[in-house]
């Protein structure tokens, strides 16, 4: 029977248009799945440091699973805070811009004025590995042990230089705590990245370096590892004591992971988490972690966010302990 009523014709036409819209949307989604273009992974440190080869290998492995390139972009500044902090002020969360997260970013509001919140303005995707902090000196430096170094520093407080990446890193804070416990002071020198700091150390323009990434320099015979801020001795350096066993109860836990801007679609979040979780077991990536003495420790985005909340509270107490005043 033909449709003669104008109202009926409008109802049928409206229904057909609605069906067409749904079908069209479904076809568009099917033709444009995530990701449909390259993903940018921001490294908040200069090129040439330990993060460069580590995250390059991780990005390559994740690219295989995602079907799109994961492109590294270096955005150094403020001791590794600037690049990651840029995501906190992005208006759009589409999964195509990610960044490396670390403790200095979590700590930033405690030591300087910022317009963003590390606990609210990021989508925590995944925790990947733990940084291993060591106390290193040049291979031809006179100190053969940490007690010997500290004893020399006590005789001339402030004369010896101690370098870290960034002025507000957890490694800088623990160096200050160690010096205070040992009854001395060091001249704390902030660096933009590990590459330039090791150049200064090996060239004897810097006395001590207290950050991660020492593996290649120690293995290559250019630097001497005096101690580590780990709970147990490292397997690769069984003769090197921990700071804790030498009598100073200081252990640094410093995980790194990945974040995206806040408000990321849960489906995109899950896709990225799955890809980078798989990439974290890639042999080339694990080999790079071992080269720089980083400990693999993959945790969920939810667990990483919970760590960030707890760490924020712990750092408040630590900064108060050393009498740090925010800028």
SENUFI-187224 format. One record per residue (C-alpha): y, z, x; residue in three letters. Coordinates in steps of 0.5 Angstrom, whole numbers, plus 500, padded with zeros to 3 digits. Last residue first. Example, Ala and Ser with C-alpha at 12.3 -4.5 7.8 and 13.67 -1.06 7.14 Angstrom:
# residues 2
498514527SER 491516525ALA 
This chain:
# residues 327
558590621UNK 553595619UNK 553602623UNK 546603627UNK 545611628UNK 538610631UNK 535613626UNK 539610620UNK 537604622UNK 530606622UNK 530609615UNK 534603612UNK 528598616UNK 523602612UNK 526601605UNK 527593607UNK 520593609UNK 517596603UNK 520590599UNK 518585604UNK 511587604UNK 511586596UNK 514579597UNK 508578602UNK 503581597UNK 505576591UNK 506570596UNK 499571598UNK 496573605UNK 494570611UNK 494574617UNK 493570623UNK 495574630UNK 500571634UNK 499571642UNK 503564643UNK 497560645UNK 493563640UNK 497561634UNK 497554637UNK 490554637UNK 490556630UNK 494551628UNK 490545631UNK 484549628UNK 486548621UNK 485555617UNK 493556615UNK 493549613UNK 488551607UNK 493556605UNK 499552606UNK 496547601UNK 494552596UNK 501556596UNK 504549595UNK 500547589UNK 501554586UNK 508554587UNK 509547584UNK 505550578UNK 509556578UNK 516552578UNK 520555583UNK 526560580UNK 528563587UNK 529558593UNK 522557597UNK 519562602UNK 514561608UNK 511566612UNK 512571618UNK 509578619UNK 512583624UNK 509589625UNK 511593631UNK 508599633UNK 512605637UNK 509612638UNK 511612645UNK 506615650UNK 503610654UNK 498609648UNK 504607644UNK 507602648UNK 500598649UNK 497597655UNK 496591659UNK 489591662UNK 485587656UNK 490582656UNK 487576652UNK 484581648UNK 490584646UNK 491592647UNK 491596640UNK 496598635UNK 501593638UNK 508593641UNK 505590648UNK 506592655UNK 508590662UNK 507583661UNK 509579667UNK 512572667UNK 512566671UNK 504566672UNK 503560667UNK 499565663UNK 505570662UNK 510564661UNK 505561656UNK 504567652UNK 511570652UNK 512568645UNK 514575642UNK 520579644UNK 522584649UNK 525580655UNK 527584661UNK 531583667UNK 535577665UNK 539573670UNK 533573674UNK 531565673UNK 525567670UNK 528571665UNK 534567664UNK 529561662UNK 525565658UNK 531567654UNK 533560653UNK 526558650UNK 526564646UNK 532562641UNK 539564640UNK 539570645UNK 542577644UNK 543581650UNK 542589650UNK 544593656UNK 539598656UNK 540605655UNK 536612657UNK 532618655UNK 525615654UNK 526616646UNK 533613646UNK 530607650UNK 524606646UNK 528606640UNK 533601642UNK 528597644UNK 525598637UNK 531595634UNK 532589638UNK 525587636UNK 526588629UNK 531583630UNK 539585629UNK 542582635UNK 538575635UNK 532573640UNK 532579644UNK 534581652UNK 534587655UNK 539588661UNK 539593666UNK 545597668UNK 546601662UNK 543607664UNK 542607672UNK 537612674UNK 534612667UNK 533605667UNK 529606674UNK 524611670UNK 524606664UNK 521600668UNK 516604672UNK 514607666UNK 513600663UNK 509597669UNK 509593675UNK 517593676UNK 520589682UNK 521583678UNK 517577682UNK 513575675UNK 519576671UNK 519581666UNK 516582659UNK 515587654UNK 511584648UNK 512583641UNK 506580637UNK 508576631UNK 504576625UNK 501570621UNK 502566615UNK 505570609UNK 505565603UNK 510563597UNK 515568597UNK 520565592UNK 527567594UNK 533570591UNK 531577589UNK 528581595UNK 532577600UNK 539578596UNK 545574597UNK 552574599UNK 551577605UNK 555583609UNK 552585615UNK 547590618UNK 543592612UNK 544586608UNK 540582614UNK 534586614UNK 529581610UNK 532575614UNK 531579620UNK 524580618UNK 521573618UNK 521567613UNK 520560615UNK 523555610UNK 522551604UNK 526545601UNK 522540596UNK 519545592UNK 524543586UNK 528550586UNK 535547585UNK 542551585UNK 541553593UNK 544560595UNK 538563597UNK 535557601UNK 541557606UNK 539564608UNK 533561611UNK 537557616UNK 542562617UNK 537568619UNK 534566625UNK 538570630UNK 545569626UNK 544561627UNK 539556628UNK 537550623UNK 532546625UNK 528541620UNK 521540620UNK 518535616UNK 512536611UNK 510529610UNK 507527603UNK 499527601UNK 500534600UNK 493536603UNK 494532609UNK 501534610UNK 499541610UNK 496540617UNK 502536620UNK 506542617UNK 502547620UNK 502543627UNK 509543627UNK 510550625UNK 506553631UNK 509547636UNK 516549634UNK 515557632UNK 514558640UNK 521555642UNK 523548644UNK 528547638UNK 533552636UNK 531557630UNK 531558623UNK 526553622UNK 527549615UNK 521545612UNK 523539608UNK 518536604UNK 517528603UNK 517525597UNK 512525590UNK 510532591UNK 508533586UNK 506528581UNK 510522579UNK 506517575UNK 502522571UNK 508526570UNK 512519567UNK 506517563UNK 506524560UNK 513523558UNK 512517555UNK 506519551UNK 511525548UNK 517520547UNK 512515544UNK 509520539UNK 516523537UNK 519515536UNK 513514532UNK 514521528UNK 521519527UNK 519512524UNK 514515519UNK 519520517UNK 525514516UNK 520510512UNK 518515507UNK 526517506UNK 527509505UNK 521509500UNK 518502500UNK 512504504UNK 507498503UNK 500500500UNK 
